[in-house]
Amino acid sequence: MFTSISLAQQIGLGVLLVAAVVWVLGLGHMLWDSRFHHPEPGAYEGLAVIPAQRSAASHPMERVELTPEEQEAFAGLVRTIPLN
């Protein structure tokens, strides 16, 4: 093939060329498939983005009972939040 480069370099060049051709064909196939195969609007079966709200009667491990002092401290903290 080339007389100025060694056999190992020629083999490496051939492998690189084959890898580039395979990559281009794979990319073209992927783009061609995504161009014509659109999922149906209601076909998504993944998780919801925002989970549904639980009812007021939630699990006991998800509730914290506050003492009256803690309730007053929390109310004072909420009053310090600017509303504008």
Secondary structure, DSSP 8 states (H G I E B T S, - for coil): --SSS-HHHHHHHHHHHHHHHHHHHHHHHHHHHHHH----TT---S--SS-----SS--GGG-----HHHHHHHHHHHHTS---
